[in-house]
Amino acid sequence: MSAATVPVRLLDVAHARSGDKGDTANVGLIALRPEWYPLLAAHVTRDRVVEHFRGVITGGVVRYELPNLLALNFLLHGALGGGGTLSLKTDAQGKVYSTALLRLVLDVDADEAARLALPAAR
């Protein structure tokens, strides 16, 4: 493997859906191609999501792997300022968290990116 990496936008290799329950946002991240799921599983870790949403959520993050669906599911606790009926946040239902997660850029080994035919960040 080479030491060089290429930036890959999560938006180009996955799609996402989000919702809410109480003060927790739920984000499902789904690979656009089956061969890209292992990349998501390796790079979109719980710690990476915690860092990505630092200062936005007040609780922990839990990650679930759903390989049969080519997906990862994240629970973002403390994301909604108390939830829809209590929050003063603009999006108290958590609908924008999927879009926010897709803004993440992954640093992928250049050889792996070429082998998987990944679109590089523009």
OpenMM code with the backbone's topology and positions (N, CA, C; nanometers):
from openmm import Vec3, app, unit

residues = "MET SER ALA ALA THR VAL PRO VAL ARG LEU LEU ASP VAL ALA HIS ALA ARG SER GLY ASP LYS GLY ASP THR ALA ASN VAL GLY LEU ILE ALA LEU ARG PRO GLU TRP TYR PRO LEU LEU ALA ALA HIS VAL THR ARG ASP ARG VAL VAL GLU HIS PHE ARG GLY VAL ILE THR GLY GLY VAL VAL ARG TYR GLU LEU PRO ASN LEU LEU ALA LEU ASN PHE LEU LEU HIS GLY ALA LEU GLY GLY GLY GLY THR LEU SER LEU LYS THR ASP ALA GLN GLY LYS VAL TYR SER THR ALA LEU LEU ARG LEU VAL LEU ASP VAL ASP ALA ASP GLU ALA ALA ARG LEU ALA LEU PRO ALA ALA ARG".split()
positions = [
    Vec3(0.0825, -0.1183, 0.0000),
    Vec3(0.0000, 0.0000, 0.0000),
    Vec3(0.0868, 0.1243, 0.0000),
    Vec3(0.0360, 0.2248, -0.0656),
    Vec3(0.1109, 0.3499, -0.0688),
    Vec3(0.0786, 0.4325, 0.0548),
    Vec3(0.1659, 0.5273, 0.0839),
    Vec3(0.1435, 0.6158, 0.1976),
    Vec3(0.0530, 0.7319, 0.1585),
    Vec3(0.0302, 0.7502, 0.0291),
    Vec3(-0.0519, 0.8612, -0.0185),
    Vec3(-0.1999, 0.8328, 0.0070),
    Vec3(-0.2723, 0.9388, 0.0392),
    Vec3(-0.4164, 0.9275, 0.0564),
    Vec3(-0.4868, 1.0242, -0.0362),
    Vec3(-0.6121, 0.9945, -0.0624),
    Vec3(-0.6955, 1.0855, -0.1406),
    Vec3(-0.8197, 1.1173, -0.0576),
    Vec3(-0.8680, 1.2421, -0.0677),
    Vec3(-0.9904, 1.2766, 0.0044),
    Vec3(-1.1121, 1.2233, -0.0712),
    Vec3(-1.2021, 1.1616, 0.0020),
    Vec3(-1.3258, 1.1092, -0.0561),
    Vec3(-1.4416, 1.1627, 0.0275),
    Vec3(-1.5322, 1.2341, -0.0382),
    Vec3(-1.6486, 1.2870, 0.0327),
    Vec3(-1.7457, 1.1734, 0.0635),
    Vec3(-1.7914, 1.1676, 0.1858),
    Vec3(-1.8893, 1.0672, 0.2233),
    Vec3(-2.0134, 1.0789, 0.1343),
    Vec3(-2.0467, 1.1992, 0.0974),
    Vec3(-2.1601, 1.2257, 0.0083),
    Vec3(-2.1508, 1.1492, -0.1235),
    Vec3(-2.0296, 1.1214, -0.1695),
    Vec3(-2.0099, 1.0542, -0.2978),
    Vec3(-2.0123, 0.9014, -0.2888),
    Vec3(-2.0088, 0.8468, -0.1672),
    Vec3(-2.0049, 0.7007, -0.1523),
    Vec3(-2.1193, 0.6453, -0.0672),
    Vec3(-2.2042, 0.7341, -0.0155),
    Vec3(-2.3124, 0.6896, 0.0718),
    Vec3(-2.4301, 0.7858, 0.0645),
    Vec3(-2.5427, 0.7374, 0.1087),
    Vec3(-2.6547, 0.8274, 0.1334),
    Vec3(-2.6988, 0.8054, 0.2768),
    Vec3(-2.7807, 0.8949, 0.3280),
    Vec3(-2.8153, 0.8894, 0.4697),
    Vec3(-2.9590, 0.9350, 0.4922),
    Vec3(-3.0147, 0.8881, 0.6009),
    Vec3(-3.1481, 0.9267, 0.6469),
    Vec3(-3.1373, 0.9521, 0.7967),
    Vec3(-3.2165, 1.0451, 0.8453),
    Vec3(-3.2136, 1.0685, 0.9894),
    Vec3(-3.3534, 1.0976, 1.0424),
    Vec3(-3.3644, 1.0795, 1.1712),
    Vec3(-3.4895, 1.1051, 1.2409),
    Vec3(-3.4596, 1.1276, 1.3872),
    Vec3(-3.5607, 1.1119, 1.4702),
    Vec3(-3.5416, 1.1441, 1.6104),
    Vec3(-3.6328, 1.0620, 1.6992),
    Vec3(-3.5948, 1.0564, 1.8229),
    Vec3(-3.6775, 1.0024, 1.9303),
    Vec3(-3.6335, 1.0747, 2.0566),
    Vec3(-3.7193, 1.1607, 2.1072),
    Vec3(-3.6821, 1.2391, 2.2245),
    Vec3(-3.5665, 1.3317, 2.1934),
    Vec3(-3.4601, 1.3206, 2.2705),
    Vec3(-3.3429, 1.4063, 2.2542),
    Vec3(-3.2325, 1.3382, 2.1728),
    Vec3(-3.2647, 1.2276, 2.1060),
    Vec3(-3.1655, 1.1511, 2.0314),
    Vec3(-3.1941, 1.1553, 1.8818),
    Vec3(-3.0941, 1.1937, 1.8043),
    Vec3(-3.1041, 1.1865, 1.6584),
    Vec3(-3.0530, 1.0491, 1.6152),
    Vec3(-3.1168, 0.9954, 1.5150),
    Vec3(-3.0820, 0.8648, 1.4604),
    Vec3(-3.0387, 0.8872, 1.3157),
    Vec3(-2.9167, 0.8457, 1.2815),
    Vec3(-2.8668, 0.8650, 1.1452),
    Vec3(-2.8269, 0.7305, 1.0865),
    Vec3(-2.8898, 0.6956, 0.9769),
    Vec3(-2.8538, 0.5759, 0.9025),
    Vec3(-2.7671, 0.6143, 0.7846),
    Vec3(-2.6547, 0.5485, 0.7681),
    Vec3(-2.5594, 0.5752, 0.6606),
    Vec3(-2.5508, 0.4498, 0.5746),
    Vec3(-2.5828, 0.4615, 0.4457),
    Vec3(-2.5940, 0.3450, 0.3581),
    Vec3(-2.4970, 0.3581, 0.2412),
    Vec3(-2.4164, 0.2558, 0.2185),
    Vec3(-2.3207, 0.2567, 0.1071),
    Vec3(-2.3962, 0.2577, -0.0260),
    Vec3(-2.3460, 0.3365, -0.1208),
    Vec3(-2.4079, 0.3421, -0.2531),
    Vec3(-2.3775, 0.2178, -0.3360),
    Vec3(-2.2671, 0.1501, -0.3043),
    Vec3(-2.2297, 0.0259, -0.3724),
    Vec3(-2.1876, -0.0758, -0.2672),
    Vec3(-2.2204, -0.2027, -0.2893),
    Vec3(-2.1840, -0.3052, -0.1897),
    Vec3(-2.0351, -0.3074, -0.1562),
    Vec3(-1.9511, -0.2869, -0.2553),
    Vec3(-1.8065, -0.2930, -0.2303),
    Vec3(-1.7557, -0.1743, -0.1488),
    Vec3(-1.8381, -0.0726, -0.1303),
    Vec3(-1.7973, 0.0435, -0.0516),
    Vec3(-1.8349, 0.0315, 0.0956),
    Vec3(-1.9177, -0.0656, 0.1330),
    Vec3(-1.9565, -0.0792, 0.2735),
    Vec3(-1.8359, -0.1015, 0.3658),
    Vec3(-1.7417, -0.1910, 0.3325),
    Vec3(-1.6265, -0.2088, 0.4229),
    Vec3(-1.5483, -0.0783, 0.4453),
    Vec3(-1.5439, 0.0060, 0.3449),
    Vec3(-1.4776, 0.1356, 0.3593),
    Vec3(-1.5499, 0.2196, 0.4644),
    Vec3(-1.6821, 0.2240, 0.4567),
    Vec3(-1.7597, 0.2985, 0.5559),
    Vec3(-1.7372, 0.2408, 0.6954),
    Vec3(-1.7432, 0.1085, 0.7055),
    Vec3(-1.7258, 0.0436, 0.8357),
    Vec3(-1.5890, 0.0741, 0.8960),
    Vec3(-1.4868, 0.0837, 0.8126),
    Vec3(-1.3515, 0.1090, 0.8613),
    Vec3(-1.3267, 0.2565, 0.8943),
    Vec3(-1.3829, 0.3465, 0.8159),
    Vec3(-1.3495, 0.4890, 0.8295),
    Vec3(-1.4494, 0.5716, 0.9097),
    Vec3(-1.5760, 0.5347, 0.9077),
    Vec3(-1.6762, 0.6148, 0.9786),
    Vec3(-1.6995, 0.5497, 1.1148),
    Vec3(-1.6044, 0.5725, 1.2018),
    Vec3(-1.6060, 0.5126, 1.3352),
    Vec3(-1.6892, 0.5982, 1.4309),
    Vec3(-1.7174, 0.5416, 1.5452),
    Vec3(-1.7882, 0.6172, 1.6486),
    Vec3(-1.7072, 0.7410, 1.6868),
    Vec3(-1.5761, 0.7228, 1.7056),
    Vec3(-1.4909, 0.8359, 1.7444),
    Vec3(-1.4889, 0.9447, 1.6378),
    Vec3(-1.4883, 0.9038, 1.5107),
    Vec3(-1.4881, 1.0022, 1.4008),
    Vec3(-1.6183, 1.0816, 1.3999),
    Vec3(-1.7292, 1.0153, 1.4273),
    Vec3(-1.8594, 1.0837, 1.4321),
    Vec3(-1.8669, 1.1753, 1.5541),
    Vec3(-1.8145, 1.1298, 1.6671),
    Vec3(-1.8085, 1.2153, 1.7860),
    Vec3(-1.7329, 1.3434, 1.7530),
    Vec3(-1.6175, 1.3308, 1.6898),
    Vec3(-1.5374, 1.4482, 1.6543),
    Vec3(-1.6109, 1.5368, 1.5545),
    Vec3(-1.6751, 1.4764, 1.4567),
    Vec3(-1.7479, 1.5522, 1.3540),
    Vec3(-1.8593, 1.6382, 1.4156),
    Vec3(-1.9263, 1.5860, 1.5188),
    Vec3(-2.0381, 1.6578, 1.5805),
    Vec3(-2.0002, 1.7252, 1.7128),
    Vec3(-1.8701, 1.7367, 1.7392),
    Vec3(-1.8244, 1.8028, 1.8618),
    Vec3(-1.8815, 1.9449, 1.8684),
    Vec3(-1.9385, 1.9783, 1.9834),
    Vec3(-1.9966, 2.1103, 2.0034),
    Vec3(-2.1413, 2.1205, 1.9564),
    Vec3(-2.1888, 2.0179, 1.8880),
    Vec3(-2.3264, 2.0189, 1.8370),
    Vec3(-2.4164, 1.9293, 1.9216),
    Vec3(-2.3615, 1.8160, 1.9660),
    Vec3(-2.4389, 1.7261, 2.0518),
    Vec3(-2.3762, 1.7235, 2.1912),
    Vec3(-2.4589, 1.6965, 2.2902),
    Vec3(-2.4104, 1.7005, 2.4281),
    Vec3(-2.3940, 1.5623, 2.4902),
    Vec3(-2.4410, 1.4588, 2.4227),
    Vec3(-2.4324, 1.3235, 2.4771),
    Vec3(-2.3393, 1.2355, 2.3963),
    Vec3(-2.3472, 1.1077, 2.4211),
    Vec3(-2.2618, 1.0119, 2.3531),
    Vec3(-2.3150, 0.9704, 2.2171),
    Vec3(-2.2320, 0.8941, 2.1480),
    Vec3(-2.2666, 0.8395, 2.0168),
    Vec3(-2.2549, 0.6877, 2.0252),
    Vec3(-2.3556, 0.6201, 1.9725),
    Vec3(-2.3533, 0.4737, 1.9650),
    Vec3(-2.3597, 0.4359, 1.8178),
    Vec3(-2.2737, 0.3412, 1.7765),
    Vec3(-2.2718, 0.2959, 1.6363),
    Vec3(-2.3153, 0.1506, 1.6296),
    Vec3(-2.4015, 0.1227, 1.5323),
    Vec3(-2.4448, -0.0138, 1.5047),
    Vec3(-2.4083, -0.0469, 1.3607),
    Vec3(-2.3581, -0.1672, 1.3396),
    Vec3(-2.3262, -0.2128, 1.2042),
    Vec3(-2.4399, -0.3002, 1.1526),
    Vec3(-2.4812, -0.2749, 1.0290),
    Vec3(-2.5877, -0.3505, 0.9635),
    Vec3(-2.5372, -0.3960, 0.8275),
    Vec3(-2.4414, -0.4896, 0.8254),
    Vec3(-2.3794, -0.5283, 0.6986),
    Vec3(-2.4775, -0.5864, 0.5971),
    Vec3(-2.5826, -0.6520, 0.6441),
    Vec3(-2.6809, -0.7065, 0.5506),
    Vec3(-2.7557, -0.5961, 0.4756),
    Vec3(-2.7564, -0.4754, 0.5306),
    Vec3(-2.8176, -0.3593, 0.4659),
    Vec3(-2.7125, -0.2652, 0.4067),
    Vec3(-2.5854, -0.3026, 0.4182),
    Vec3(-2.4734, -0.2180, 0.3745),
    Vec3(-2.4778, -0.0827, 0.4453),
    Vec3(-2.5116, -0.0864, 0.5754),
    Vec3(-2.5370, 0.0380, 0.6472),
    Vec3(-2.4732, 0.0404, 0.7853),
    Vec3(-2.4564, 0.1624, 0.8329),
    Vec3(-2.4198, 0.1894, 0.9714),
    Vec3(-2.5322, 0.2751, 1.0283),
    Vec3(-2.5604, 0.2585, 1.1560),
    Vec3(-2.6620, 0.3411, 1.2202),
    Vec3(-2.5995, 0.4063, 1.3433),
    Vec3(-2.6199, 0.5354, 1.3564),
    Vec3(-2.5646, 0.6105, 1.4680),
    Vec3(-2.6761, 0.6728, 1.5490),
    Vec3(-2.6672, 0.6587, 1.6806),
    Vec3(-2.7560, 0.7294, 1.7720),
    Vec3(-2.6752, 0.8432, 1.8317),
    Vec3(-2.7229, 0.9653, 1.8130),
    Vec3(-2.6556, 1.0848, 1.8622),
    Vec3(-2.7356, 1.1373, 1.9812),
    Vec3(-2.6922, 1.1013, 2.1001),
    Vec3(-2.7634, 1.1408, 2.2214),
    Vec3(-2.7346, 1.2870, 2.2543),
    Vec3(-2.8350, 1.3554, 2.3022),
    Vec3(-2.8179, 1.4965, 2.3372),
    Vec3(-2.8047, 1.5846, 2.2148),
    Vec3(-2.8682, 1.5446, 2.1050),
    Vec3(-2.8541, 1.6186, 1.9799),
    Vec3(-2.9649, 1.7200, 1.9564),
    Vec3(-3.0734, 1.7099, 2.0307),
    Vec3(-3.1925, 1.7863, 1.9925),
    Vec3(-3.2398, 1.8856, 2.0982),
    Vec3(-3.1537, 1.9200, 2.1917),
    Vec3(-3.1904, 2.0212, 2.2901),
    Vec3(-3.3148, 1.9853, 2.3695),
    Vec3(-3.3355, 1.8575, 2.3939),
    Vec3(-3.4510, 1.8133, 2.4707),
    Vec3(-3.5588, 1.7484, 2.3868),
    Vec3(-3.5547, 1.7665, 2.2563),
    Vec3(-3.6549, 1.7063, 2.1681),
    Vec3(-3.7518, 1.8087, 2.1116),
    Vec3(-3.8370, 1.7621, 2.0220),
    Vec3(-3.9257, 1.8490, 1.9451),
    Vec3(-4.0113, 1.9445, 2.0255),
    Vec3(-4.0662, 1.9000, 2.1374),
    Vec3(-4.1555, 1.9877, 2.2136),
    Vec3(-4.0838, 2.0749, 2.3151),
    Vec3(-3.9567, 2.0473, 2.3417),
    Vec3(-3.8829, 2.1212, 2.4436),
    Vec3(-3.7736, 2.2112, 2.3888),
    Vec3(-3.7281, 2.1833, 2.2694),
    Vec3(-3.6083, 2.2467, 2.2179),
    Vec3(-3.6335, 2.3828, 2.1546),
    Vec3(-3.5342, 2.4693, 2.1664),
    Vec3(-3.5349, 2.5966, 2.0957),
    Vec3(-3.4509, 2.5893, 1.9689),
    Vec3(-3.3974, 2.4697, 1.9375),
    Vec3(-3.3175, 2.4519, 1.8169),
    Vec3(-3.4059, 2.4631, 1.6934),
    Vec3(-3.3470, 2.5115, 1.5846),
    Vec3(-3.4199, 2.5247, 1.4590),
    Vec3(-3.4704, 2.3904, 1.4094),
    Vec3(-3.3882, 2.2862, 1.4209),
    Vec3(-3.4273, 2.1528, 1.3763),
    Vec3(-3.4330, 2.0600, 1.4963),
    Vec3(-3.5411, 2.0670, 1.5700),
    Vec3(-3.5543, 1.9844, 1.6897),
    Vec3(-3.5917, 1.8409, 1.6571),
    Vec3(-3.6170, 1.8092, 1.5302),
    Vec3(-3.6493, 1.6730, 1.4907),
    Vec3(-3.5308, 1.5980, 1.4317),
    Vec3(-3.4179, 1.6586, 1.4133),
    Vec3(-3.2974, 1.5884, 1.3719),
    Vec3(-3.2861, 1.5570, 1.2240),
    Vec3(-3.3647, 1.6207, 1.1392),
    Vec3(-3.3637, 1.5877, 0.9975),
    Vec3(-3.2338, 1.6268, 0.9266),
    Vec3(-3.1638, 1.7259, 0.9755),
    Vec3(-3.0422, 1.7709, 0.9069),
    Vec3(-2.9168, 1.6936, 0.9466),
    Vec3(-2.9257, 1.6067, 1.0462),
    Vec3(-2.8058, 1.5352, 1.0887),
    Vec3(-2.7520, 1.4423, 0.9803),
    Vec3(-2.8389, 1.3878, 0.8962),
    Vec3(-2.7898, 1.3029, 0.7869),
    Vec3(-2.7084, 1.3859, 0.6883),
    Vec3(-2.7581, 1.5032, 0.6534),
    Vec3(-2.6852, 1.5919, 0.5626),
    Vec3(-2.5532, 1.6356, 0.6246),
    Vec3(-2.5563, 1.6652, 0.7521),
    Vec3(-2.4339, 1.7074, 0.8205),
    Vec3(-2.3296, 1.5958, 0.8210),
    Vec3(-2.3728, 1.4715, 0.8430),
    Vec3(-2.2773, 1.3607, 0.8421),
    Vec3(-2.2175, 1.3404, 0.7035),
    Vec3(-2.2975, 1.3593, 0.5994),
    Vec3(-2.2473, 1.3408, 0.4626),
    Vec3(-2.1419, 1.4440, 0.4232),
    Vec3(-2.1240, 1.5480, 0.5009),
    Vec3(-2.0194, 1.6486, 0.4750),
    Vec3(-1.8805, 1.5997, 0.5167),
    Vec3(-1.8760, 1.4886, 0.5872),
    Vec3(-1.7491, 1.4308, 0.6310),
    Vec3(-1.6637, 1.3920, 0.5102),
    Vec3(-1.5348, 1.4182, 0.5177),
    Vec3(-1.4413, 1.3787, 0.4123),
    Vec3(-1.3467, 1.2738, 0.4704),
    Vec3(-1.3359, 1.1611, 0.3994),
    Vec3(-1.2506, 1.0512, 0.4420),
    Vec3(-1.1157, 1.0595, 0.3722),
    Vec3(-1.0087, 1.0309, 0.4449),
    Vec3(-0.8749, 1.0203, 0.3853),
    Vec3(-0.8507, 0.8724, 0.3590),
    Vec3(-0.8556, 0.8341, 0.2315),
    Vec3(-0.8487, 0.6938, 0.1925),
    Vec3(-0.7164, 0.6672, 0.1223),
    Vec3(-0.6549, 0.5557, 0.1554),
    Vec3(-0.5327, 0.5138, 0.0885),
    Vec3(-0.5540, 0.5197, -0.0633),
    Vec3(-0.4618, 0.5800, -0.1332),
    Vec3(-0.4765, 0.5997, -0.2783),
    Vec3(-0.4924, 0.4688, -0.3542),
    Vec3(-0.4191, 0.3646, -0.3149),
    Vec3(-0.4318, 0.2349, -0.3818),
    Vec3(-0.5709, 0.1748, -0.3597),
    Vec3(-0.6210, 0.1854, -0.2366),
    Vec3(-0.7553, 0.1342, -0.2057),
    Vec3(-0.8616, 0.2142, -0.2826),
    Vec3(-0.8455, 0.3457, -0.2884),
    Vec3(-0.9404, 0.4296, -0.3616),
    Vec3(-0.9435, 0.3915, -0.5086),
    Vec3(-0.8289, 0.3646, -0.5665),
    Vec3(-0.8233, 0.3245, -0.7074),
    Vec3(-0.8870, 0.1863, -0.7281),
    Vec3(-0.8559, 0.0931, -0.6383),
    Vec3(-0.9113, -0.0421, -0.6489),
    Vec3(-1.0632, -0.0419, -0.6399),
    Vec3(-1.1170, 0.0451, -0.5546),
    Vec3(-1.2614, 0.0532, -0.5360),
    Vec3(-1.3297, 0.1509, -0.6317),
    Vec3(-1.2519, 0.2172, -0.7150),
    Vec3(-1.3039, 0.3179, -0.8092),
    Vec3(-1.3849, 0.4238, -0.7338),
    Vec3(-1.3253, 0.4753, -0.6265),
    Vec3(-1.3935, 0.5774, -0.5474),
    Vec3(-1.3846, 0.7140, -0.6137),
    Vec3(-1.4909, 0.7911, -0.6087),
    Vec3(-1.4807, 0.9284, -0.6586),
    Vec3(-1.4004, 1.0114, -0.5577),
    Vec3(-1.3029, 1.0830, -0.6053),
    Vec3(-1.2220, 1.1684, -0.5174),
    Vec3(-1.2974, 1.2976, -0.4901),
    Vec3(-1.2696, 1.3579, -0.3763),
    Vec3(-1.3343, 1.4845, -0.3408),
    Vec3(-1.3026, 1.5899, -0.4463),
    Vec3(-1.4028, 1.6652, -0.4760),
    Vec3(-1.3880, 1.7693, -0.5790),
    Vec3(-1.3460, 1.8990, -0.5187),
] * unit.nanometer
topology = app.Topology()
chain = topology.addChain("A")
for resn in residues:
    res = topology.addResidue(resn, chain)
    for name in ("N", "CA", "C"):
        topology.addAtom(name, app.Element.getBySymbol(name[0]), res)
